[in-house]
Amino acid sequence: MIIGKIALAGNPNVGKSTVFNALTGMKQHTGNWSGKTVGIAEGTFRRRGKEIKLIDLPGTYSLTTDSAEEEVTRDFLCFEKFDGAVVVCDACCLERNLIFAIQVAQLVPKTILCVNMMDDARRKGIEIDIEALSRETGLPAVGISAANYEGLDALEEMIIDMLEEKMSTEFIPVRYPRAIEAAAKELLPVMKEQYGFGGIYPALRLLENEHGFVSAVENRFGKFGANEKMSTTLEKAERIMTENGIKEKMVGDKIAACSVLRAEEICLSTVKMSTEKALSRDKKIDSVLTGKWLGIPVMLLLFGFVFWLTVSGANYPSAMLSEASEVIGGWLEKGLSAIVCPPVLKELLIDGIWKVLGWVVAVMLPPMAIFFPLFTILEDTGYLPRVAFNLDKGFKSAGACGKQALTMCMGLGCGAVGVTGARIIDSPRERLIAIITNSFIPCNGRLPAIIALITMFFTDSSVLGAAMLTGVIALSVLMTLGVSKLLSKTVLKGVPASFTLELPPYRMPKIGRVVVRSVFDRTLKILGRAVLVAVPAGVVIWLCSNFLIEGETLLQKAAGFLDPFAGFFGLDGNVLCGFILSIPANEIALPIMAMGYSGGELAQLGSMAETAALFAANGFTAVTALCTIVFFLFHWPCATTVITIWKETKSIKWVFLSAAVPLLTGLGLCFGINIVSKLFF
């Protein structure tokens, strides 16, 4: 039986979701950058035979909202029914985190301060007196290191004691100017009577006339003007402030100043630190990784190294998986023959479904199994926010938001994730720019095919292959910036909004967890989706490759029909058919092309040499390969991403534009490559 519901709140990047996962055992993805958590997750934990529900709220710097995530947190804390809150703070940035904790404590009577990352603080020479922190705030406080499972038992005990009212949770109030406190006291009983919620925080927001909070209250309870008692009380409260020389526009600044000063006072008496030790290491590293001259080159070299490891490491396991698939396919064929399976059905199962499946697994699994753990390490060390910092000026000059760099990084894993991740961008205009250009970044479904084409037609050197792949990614980033600028000057005109990007401290990733999370949360999950799509796609592709019309298969008919059009762009009809039929999932584009070239029977393509020979025998040249790589970069998003765009925008217009913009970009670049190759080669 659940004895209570606890809200887990905190600033972005304080390890809140790590605390949530450690307590509940749920495998929610956590990332070392601001704003990664964009929804509400629920879980439970048991202690002393009692069950407690935890609600993991989106990270926010303030309950004065600027984004959808902050609205979710504010509305839950203000209007939902729950029994208490745990505010997670970063031990390395306690003063800043306490500002938000003060807001929550003024709203939620039962609040616990959970100071996370105590191990990081110790390494930086920061000492926090937890007992003194509890005395200064009046709140229960506990120091933990969730990543190492340190202090979690004490936190669980504290939560249960709070729910059973075995400890004091009386927050020592912040002192505000007398006129503001007097005005708030007028509002408090009326708010409780009319709306059912209290606490000085809502009263202060109403006195400030903070638009987001006022709108939220009126949407739930009706306009203040329609509630005579509330309207009269508000007028009286405003009169108290005016008579004491405090105008409405001054209220917000005075409230914020008092909270900041109170947080500073608390930290002065509870935190000791060696400034030089705490800051010198990160500053030295940042002078290189985010430096004016070295930031971008180091970033390119680092990603180039990741791509090199991916390219060089994927070839051998890919060939082994392909051989294993061929052996198993042989066993399956013998088994089907033994049970006298009809020849047509046997061909469908082996040449259609199994060979498509085998190719998808052999080509996709090795690069993902290498790339995602490496990418997760960059994420967990705190480097990816530095990527956003390095690219911020570029996005700002393009009229977009620097946070788009983070959505680009998410898009490397999955386009749909990148689209959903655009929620971290506050401005609706800039969010749409990020969504429309999201398909410019190659997802996991396109990366293996791009790697395969580079290896087959340009170089079998892992170093040169990694360099070319890095160049391909750089092209996608440059085109993202260029098209973002074009959109910001045309259909999405506007001035780029400012934003705060937190650079988290560098942390040593837990390698074991990185591997487990990247394999199960990313690689196998995405591979599973590809396999589910590959099975029905294999059936459709086989039928298209074996159903004859006038002596030609449907695939050959379609390829022949599209061939003249595709030729303008350095492609052929078979390649274009591959892209069209792979709309369910980009992973199957290359297998479809192979099936078209092989005349209906999909050869095992684990050997890059065999695959290259098959393609070359059908007129596939280096120019065709280059145009195909470019088109892999820039074409319509897959079906999953299209559905996600619709869910995020609720507009056919933006869905159409999100498909048309990358398609026109890809066709334009391929046309240019084709013309240049004909003129000069």
C-alpha positions in Angstrom: 0.0 0.0 0.0 1.4 3.4 -1.0 1.6 5.7 2.1 2.5 8.9 0.3 3.4 10.6 -2.9 6.6 12.6 -3.1 7.6 15.2 -5.8 11.2 15.1 -6.8 12.2 18.5 -8.0 15.4 20.5 -8.7 17.4 22.5 -11.2 18.5 20.9 -14.4 21.7 18.8 -14.2 21.7 18.2 -10.5 21.4 14.4 -10.8 17.7 14.4 -10.0 16.8 11.6 -12.5 19.8 9.6 -11.2 18.4 9.9 -7.7 15.0 8.8 -9.0 16.5 5.8 -10.8 18.6 4.8 -7.8 15.6 4.9 -5.5 13.1 3.3 -7.8 15.3 1.0 -9.9 13.5 2.3 -13.0 15.7 2.5 -16.1 14.9 6.1 -17.1 17.6 7.6 -19.3 19.7 10.3 -17.6 22.0 12.7 -19.3 24.6 15.2 -18.2 23.1 18.3 -19.8 20.5 20.9 -18.9 16.8 20.2 -19.6 17.2 16.6 -20.6 14.1 15.5 -18.6 11.1 16.9 -20.4 8.2 14.8 -18.9 7.0 13.4 -15.6 8.2 9.9 -14.6 6.7 7.9 -11.8 8.2 5.1 -9.7 8.0 3.6 -6.2 10.4 2.3 -3.6 9.8 0.2 -0.4 11.3 0.7 3.0 10.2 -0.6 6.4 7.5 -2.5 4.6 6.0 0.7 3.3 5.7 1.9 -0.3 6.2 5.5 -1.4 5.5 6.9 -4.9 8.1 9.2 -6.4 7.2 11.8 -9.1 10.3 12.9 -11.1 9.4 16.4 -12.3 11.2 18.2 -15.1 14.3 20.3 -14.1 13.7 24.0 -13.8 15.7 27.0 -12.4 12.6 28.7 -11.1 8.9 28.4 -10.6 8.6 31.7 -12.6 8.1 29.9 -15.9 9.6 30.4 -19.3 9.2 27.0 -20.9 6.8 24.1 -21.1 9.0 22.0 -18.8 8.9 24.7 -16.1 5.1 25.0 -16.5 4.8 21.3 -15.8 6.8 21.5 -12.6 5.1 24.7 -11.4 1.6 23.5 -12.1 2.3 20.1 -10.4 3.7 21.8 -7.2 1.0 24.4 -7.1 -2.1 22.5 -8.0 -1.7 18.8 -7.7 -2.3 16.7 -4.6 0.9 15.2 -3.1 2.4 14.7 0.3 5.8 16.3 0.2 8.8 17.3 -1.9 12.4 16.4 -2.1 14.5 19.2 -3.7 17.7 17.8 -5.2 20.7 20.3 -5.1 24.1 20.0 -6.6 26.7 20.1 -3.8 29.1 22.0 -6.2 26.6 24.8 -6.9 24.5 24.8 -3.7 24.0 28.6 -3.5 22.4 28.8 -6.9 20.3 25.7 -6.3 19.0 27.0 -2.9 17.1 29.8 -4.7 14.8 27.3 -6.3 14.7 25.2 -3.0 13.5 28.4 -1.2 10.7 28.8 -3.7 9.6 25.2 -3.2 9.8 25.3 0.6 7.5 28.4 0.6 5.0 26.4 -1.4 5.2 22.9 0.0 5.0 22.6 3.8 6.9 19.2 3.9 10.2 19.6 2.0 13.5 17.8 2.2 16.8 19.2 1.0 18.8 16.5 -0.8 22.4 17.6 -1.5 23.6 15.4 -4.3 27.1 14.8 -5.7 28.9 15.1 -2.4 31.7 13.1 -3.8 32.3 15.7 -6.6 32.2 18.4 -4.0 34.9 16.7 -1.9 37.1 16.3 -4.9 36.8 20.0 -5.6 37.6 21.0 -2.0 34.0 21.9 -1.1 32.8 21.1 2.4 29.1 21.3 3.3 27.9 21.1 6.9 24.6 19.2 6.4 23.5 19.7 10.0 24.2 23.4 9.8 22.2 23.5 6.5 19.3 21.9 8.2 19.5 24.4 11.1 19.8 27.4 8.8 16.8 26.5 6.7 14.6 24.7 9.2 14.3 21.8 6.7 15.5 18.2 7.0 18.7 17.9 4.9 20.7 14.9 3.7 24.0 14.6 1.7 24.2 11.9 -0.9 26.0 10.7 -4.0 23.3 9.0 -6.0 25.7 7.8 -8.7 27.5 5.8 -6.1 24.4 4.9 -4.1 25.8 6.7 -1.1 23.3 8.2 1.4 20.2 6.8 -0.2 19.2 4.8 2.8 19.3 7.9 4.9 17.2 9.7 2.3 14.6 7.0 2.3 14.4 7.0 6.1 14.0 10.8 6.1 11.2 10.6 3.5 9.2 8.1 5.6 9.9 10.1 8.9 8.6 13.2 7.1 5.4 11.5 5.9 4.8 10.1 9.4 5.5 13.6 10.9 8.4 12.3 13.0 10.6 15.3 12.2 10.2 19.1 11.8 9.9 20.5 8.3 9.1 24.1 9.3 11.0 26.3 6.8 12.5 29.4 8.3 10.8 32.1 6.3 12.6 34.5 4.0 12.2 38.1 5.1 10.6 40.4 2.5 9.9 44.2 2.7 7.2 44.8 5.3 4.7 46.1 2.8 5.0 43.0 0.6 4.6 40.7 3.6 1.6 42.7 4.8 0.0 42.4 1.3 0.7 38.7 1.1 -0.9 38.1 4.5 -4.1 39.7 3.1 -4.1 37.2 0.3 -3.2 34.0 2.1 -6.5 33.1 3.8 -8.6 34.1 0.8 -6.5 32.0 -1.5 -6.9 29.0 0.8 -10.6 29.6 1.1 -11.3 30.2 -2.7 -8.8 27.9 -4.4 -7.7 25.4 -1.8 -4.0 26.1 -1.9 -1.8 28.3 0.3 1.8 29.2 1.0 3.4 32.5 0.6 4.9 31.6 -2.8 1.6 31.8 -4.7 0.7 35.0 -2.9 4.0 36.6 -4.0 3.4 35.5 -7.6 0.0 37.1 -7.6 1.3 40.3 -6.0 4.0 40.4 -8.7 1.2 39.8 -11.3 3.5 37.1 -12.9 1.7 36.4 -16.2 2.3 32.6 -16.3 1.1 31.9 -12.8 -1.9 34.3 -13.0 -2.9 32.6 -16.3 -2.6 29.2 -14.7 -4.7 30.1 -11.7 -7.4 31.8 -13.9 -7.5 28.9 -16.3 -8.3 26.5 -13.4 -10.5 28.7 -11.2 -11.8 31.5 -13.4 -11.0 35.1 -13.9 -10.2 37.1 -10.7 -12.8 39.7 -11.8 -15.5 37.1 -11.6 -14.6 36.3 -8.0 -15.6 39.4 -6.0 -13.9 38.3 -2.8 -10.6 37.6 -4.5 -10.8 40.7 -6.7 -11.4 42.9 -3.6 -8.6 41.3 -1.7 -6.1 41.7 -4.6 -7.0 45.4 -4.8 -6.5 45.8 -1.1 -3.1 44.1 -1.2 -2.0 46.3 -4.1 -3.1 49.4 -2.2 -1.0 48.4 0.8 2.1 48.1 -1.5 1.4 51.4 -3.3 0.9 53.3 -0.1 4.3 52.1 1.0 6.0 53.2 -2.3 6.2 49.7 -3.9 4.9 49.6 -7.5 3.9 46.4 -9.2 6.9 46.3 -11.5 9.2 46.5 -8.5 7.7 43.5 -6.7 9.4 40.8 -8.7 12.9 42.3 -8.3 12.5 42.7 -4.6 11.2 39.2 -4.1 14.1 37.7 -6.2 16.7 39.9 -4.4 15.5 38.6 -1.0 15.6 35.0 -2.1 19.1 35.4 -3.5 20.4 37.1 -0.4 18.8 34.4 1.8 20.6 31.7 -0.3 23.8 33.5 0.1 23.4 33.8 3.9 22.7 30.1 4.2 25.8 29.1 2.2 28.1 31.5 4.0 27.4 29.6 7.3 27.3 26.1 5.8 29.8 25.9 2.9 33.5 26.1 3.0 35.6 25.8 -0.2 39.0 26.2 -1.6 38.2 28.3 -4.7 41.4 27.6 -6.5 41.0 23.8 -6.1 37.3 23.9 -6.9 37.7 25.8 -10.2 41.2 25.4 -11.5 40.8 21.9 -13.1 37.6 22.7 -15.0 38.8 26.1 -16.1 42.0 24.6 -17.5 40.1 21.9 -19.4 37.5 24.5 -20.6 40.3 26.8 -21.9 41.0 24.0 -24.4 37.6 22.4 -25.1 35.7 25.7 -25.3 38.5 28.0 -26.2 38.2 30.6 -29.0 40.8 29.0 -31.2 40.9 25.4 -30.0 37.3 24.6 -29.2 36.0 23.8 -32.7 39.2 22.0 -33.9 39.4 19.8 -30.8 35.6 19.1 -31.2 36.2 17.9 -34.7 39.2 15.8 -33.7 37.3 14.3 -30.8 34.3 13.3 -33.0 36.7 12.2 -35.7 38.3 9.8 -33.2 34.9 8.5 -32.2 34.0 7.9 -35.8 37.4 6.2 -36.4 36.8 3.8 -33.6 33.3 3.1 -35.0 34.4 2.6 -38.6 37.5 0.5 -37.8 35.8 -1.6 -35.1 32.6 -2.3 -37.0 34.0 -4.2 -40.0 35.1 -7.5 -38.4 32.0 -8.1 -36.2 29.8 -7.1 -39.2 31.4 -9.7 -41.4 31.1 -12.3 -38.6 27.4 -11.5 -38.1 26.8 -11.8 -41.8 28.5 -15.2 -42.0 26.5 -16.4 -39.0 23.3 -15.1 -40.7 24.2 -17.0 -43.8 24.8 -20.2 -41.9 21.6 -19.9 -40.0 19.8 -19.1 -43.2 21.1 -22.3 -44.7 19.8 -24.3 -41.7 16.4 -22.6 -42.0 16.3 -23.4 -45.7 17.1 -27.1 -45.0 14.5 -27.1 -42.3 11.8 -25.7 -44.5 12.7 -28.2 -47.3 12.4 -31.0 -44.8 8.9 -30.1 -43.9 8.0 -29.7 -47.6 7.4 -26.0 -47.4 6.1 -24.6 -50.7 8.9 -23.1 -52.8 7.3 -19.6 -53.0 6.8 -19.4 -49.2 10.4 -20.7 -48.7 11.8 -18.0 -50.9 9.7 -15.3 -49.2 10.9 -16.4 -45.8 14.5 -16.9 -46.7 15.2 -14.4 -49.5 12.8 -11.8 -48.3 12.4 -11.8 -44.5 15.6 -13.6 -43.3 18.1 -11.9 -45.6 16.7 -8.4 -44.9 16.8 -9.2 -41.2 20.3 -10.6 -41.4 21.6 -7.6 -43.3 20.0 -5.1 -41.0 21.5 -6.8 -37.9 24.9 -7.3 -39.5 25.2 -3.7 -40.7 23.5 -1.8 -37.9 24.5 -3.7 -34.7 28.3 -3.3 -34.8 28.4 0.5 -35.5 25.7 1.1 -32.9 27.3 -1.1 -30.3 30.5 0.9 -30.6 29.2 4.4 -31.3 26.5 4.7 -28.6 28.8 3.8 -25.6 31.3 6.3 -26.9 28.6 8.9 -27.3 27.2 8.2 -23.9 30.7 8.7 -22.4 30.9 12.1 -24.0 27.4 12.8 -22.6 28.1 11.7 -19.1 31.5 13.4 -18.8 29.8 16.8 -19.4 31.3 17.4 -22.9 28.1 17.7 -24.9 27.0 21.0 -23.4 30.5 22.2 -24.4 29.6 21.3 -28.0 26.4 23.5 -27.6 28.6 26.3 -26.2 31.0 26.0 -29.2 28.2 26.1 -31.7 26.1 28.8 -29.9 27.5 31.7 -31.9 26.8 29.9 -35.2 23.2 29.2 -34.3 22.7 32.7 -32.9 24.1 34.2 -36.2 21.6 31.9 -38.0 18.7 33.4 -36.0 18.3 30.1 -34.1 18.9 29.0 -30.5 22.2 27.5 -29.3 20.2 24.7 -27.5 19.6 23.4 -31.0 23.1 21.9 -30.8 21.8 19.6 -28.0 18.8 18.5 -30.1 21.3 17.8 -33.0 23.2 15.5 -30.6 20.0 13.7 -29.7 19.2 13.3 -33.4 22.4 11.3 -33.9 20.7 8.6 -31.9 17.2 8.9 -33.4 15.5 11.6 -35.4 12.3 11.3 -33.3 14.3 11.8 -30.1 15.8 14.9 -31.6 12.3 16.3 -32.4 11.0 15.6 -29.0 14.2 17.1 -27.5 13.4 20.4 -29.1 11.1 21.0 -26.2 14.1 22.3 -24.3 14.0 25.4 -26.6 11.7 28.0 -25.0 10.9 30.1 -28.1 8.2 28.4 -30.3 9.8 30.0 -33.4 13.3 28.6 -32.7 11.8 25.2 -31.6 10.2 24.9 -35.1 13.5 25.7 -36.7 15.1 22.9 -34.7 12.3 20.5 -35.7 12.4 21.3 -39.4 16.2 20.9 -39.7 16.4 17.9 -37.4 16.5 15.5 -40.3 19.7 17.1 -41.5 21.6 15.2 -38.8 22.1 11.5 -39.7 20.4 9.2 -37.2 21.5 5.7 -36.3 19.5 4.3 -39.2 21.5 6.3 -41.7 25.0 6.3 -40.2 25.7 2.6 -40.8 24.7 2.9 -44.5 26.9 6.1 -44.9 29.8 4.2 -43.2 29.3 1.3 -45.6 29.2 3.4 -48.7 32.4 5.3 -47.6 34.1 2.0 -47.0 33.0 0.4 -50.2 33.6 3.2 -52.7 36.1 5.6 -51.2 38.5 4.1 -48.7 39.0 1.0 -46.7 41.4 2.9 -44.4 39.7 3.5 -41.0 41.6 6.8 -40.6 40.5 8.2 -43.9 37.1 6.8 -43.5 36.7 8.4 -40.1 37.9 11.7 -41.6 35.4 11.5 -44.4 32.6 10.6 -42.0 33.6 13.6 -39.9 33.4 15.8 -43.0 29.9 14.4 -43.8 28.7 15.3 -40.2 30.3 18.7 -40.5 28.4 19.2 -43.8 25.2 18.3 -42.1 25.9 20.9 -39.3 26.8 23.6 -41.8 23.6 22.9 -43.8 21.6 23.0 -40.6 23.0 26.4 -39.8 22.5 27.7 -43.4 18.9 26.4 -43.7 18.1 27.7 -40.1 19.2 31.1 -41.2 17.1 30.9 -44.3 14.0 29.9 -42.3 14.6 32.7 -39.7 14.7 35.2 -42.6 11.6 33.8 -44.3 8.8 31.7 -42.9 10.0 31.9 -39.4 11.2 35.5 -39.0 12.3 36.7 -35.6 15.1 37.7 -33.3 17.0 34.8 -31.6 16.1 34.6 -27.9 18.8 34.6 -25.2 19.2 31.5 -23.1 21.3 30.2 -20.2 23.4 27.2 -20.9 24.8 25.5 -17.8 28.2 23.9 -18.3 28.2 21.1 -15.7 31.3 20.0 -13.9 33.4 17.3 -15.6 32.7 13.9 -14.1 34.2 10.5 -14.5 31.6 8.3 -16.2 30.8 4.9 -14.7 31.9 2.7 -17.5 29.9 -0.4 -16.6 26.7 1.6 -16.4 27.5 3.5 -19.6 27.9 0.1 -21.5 24.7 -1.3 -20.0 22.6 1.8 -20.6 23.9 2.4 -24.1 23.4 -1.2 -25.1 19.9 -1.7 -23.6 18.5 1.8 -23.7 19.8 2.7 -27.1 21.4 0.0 -29.3 19.0 -2.9 -28.6 15.9 -0.7 -28.4 16.6 0.9 -31.7 17.8 -2.4 -33.3 14.5 -4.0 -32.1 12.5 -1.3 -33.8 14.5 -1.8 -37.0 13.9 -5.6 -36.8 10.2 -5.1 -36.4 10.1 -2.9 -39.4 12.4 -5.1 -41.4 10.1 -8.2 -41.2 7.1 -6.7 -43.0 9.4 -4.6 -45.2 11.2 -7.7 -46.3 7.8 -9.2 -47.3 6.9 -6.1 -49.3 10.3 -5.8 -50.9 10.4 -9.5 -51.9 6.9 -9.2 -53.5 8.0 -6.0 -55.3 11.1 -7.9 -56.5 9.4 -11.1 -57.6 5.9 -10.0 -58.8 6.2 -9.8 -62.6 4.5 -7.4 -65.0 5.4 -7.8 -68.6 8.5 -9.8 -67.7 9.8 -7.3 -65.2 9.4 -7.1 -61.4 7.5 -4.3 -59.7 10.8 -3.0 -58.3 12.4 -3.0 -61.8 9.3 -1.3 -63.3 9.4 1.4 -60.6 13.2 1.8 -60.9 12.9 2.1 -64.7 10.2 4.7 -64.3 12.2 6.8 -61.8 15.5 6.3 -63.6 15.4 9.4 -65.9 14.4 11.6 -63.0 17.0 10.2 -60.6 19.7 10.6 -63.2 19.4 14.4 -62.9 20.7 14.0 -59.4 23.5 11.5 -59.9 21.3 8.7 -58.6 19.5 5.9 -60.4 15.9 4.6 -60.2 16.8 1.7 -58.0 18.5 4.0 -55.4 15.4 6.2 -55.4 13.2 3.2 -54.9 15.3 2.1 -52.0 14.8 5.5 -50.3 11.0 5.5 -51.0 10.4 2.0 -49.7 12.5 2.7 -46.6 10.1 5.4 -45.3 9.1 3.1 -42.4 12.8 3.0 -41.3 16.0 4.3 -43.0 17.8 1.2 -41.9 16.5 -0.8 -44.8 17.3 1.5 -47.7 20.6 -0.1 -48.6 19.2 -3.7 -48.4 16.4 -2.7 -50.8 18.9 -1.3 -53.2 20.8 -4.5 -53.0 17.7 -6.6 -53.7 16.9 -4.4 -56.7 20.4 -4.9 -58.1 20.4 -8.6 -57.4 17.2 -9.2 -59.4 15.0 -10.1 -56.4 17.3 -12.2 -54.3 19.0 -10.4 -51.5 22.6 -11.5 -51.3 24.3 -11.6 -48.0 26.1 -8.2 -47.8 28.4 -8.6 -44.8 31.4 -8.5 -47.1 32.0 -4.9 -48.2 33.9 -6.1 -51.3 31.0 -8.3 -52.4 28.5 -5.5 -51.9 30.7 -3.0 -53.8 31.0 -5.5 -56.6 27.2 -6.0 -56.8 26.6 -2.3 -56.9 29.4 -1.6 -59.4 28.1 -4.3 -61.7 24.9 -2.3 -61.9 26.5 1.0 -62.9 27.1 2.3 -59.4 30.1 4.7 -59.5 31.9 6.9 -57.0 29.7 9.8 -58.1 26.6 7.7 -57.5 28.0 6.7 -54.1 28.7 10.4 -53.2 25.2 11.5 -54.3 23.7 8.6 -52.3 25.6 9.6 -49.2 24.4 13.2 -49.6 20.9 12.0 -50.1 21.2 9.8 -47.0 22.0 13.0 -45.2 19.3 15.1 -46.7 15.9 13.6 -47.5 12.5 13.2 -45.9 12.4 11.9 -42.3 11.3 8.3 -41.5 7.7 7.5 -40.6 8.4 7.5 -36.9 9.9 11.0 -37.0 7.0 12.3 -39.2 4.5 11.1 -36.6 6.6 12.6 -33.8 6.7 16.0 -35.7 2.9 15.9 -36.0 2.5 15.2 -32.3 4.8 18.0 -31.4 3.4 20.7 -33.8 -0.2 19.5 -34.5 0.2 21.1 -37.9 0.2 19.5 -41.4 2.0 22.7 -42.6 5.1 22.1 -40.4 5.1 18.3 -41.0 5.1 19.0 -44.8 7.8 21.6 -44.4 9.9 19.3 -42.2 9.8 16.7 -45.1 10.1 19.2 -48.0 13.1 21.2 -46.7 15.6 18.3 -46.3 14.3 16.7 -49.6 14.8 19.9 -51.6 18.2 20.5 -50.0 19.4 16.9 -50.8 18.1 17.1 -54.4 19.8 20.5 -54.9 23.2 19.3 -53.6 23.0 16.0 -55.6 22.2 18.0 -58.7 25.2 20.2 -58.1 27.5 17.2 -57.5 26.3 15.5 -60.7 26.8 18.7 -62.8 30.3 19.3 -61.5 31.3 15.6 -62.1 30.1 15.8 -65.7 31.9 19.1 -66.4 35.2 18.2 -64.8 35.6 14.5 -64.6 
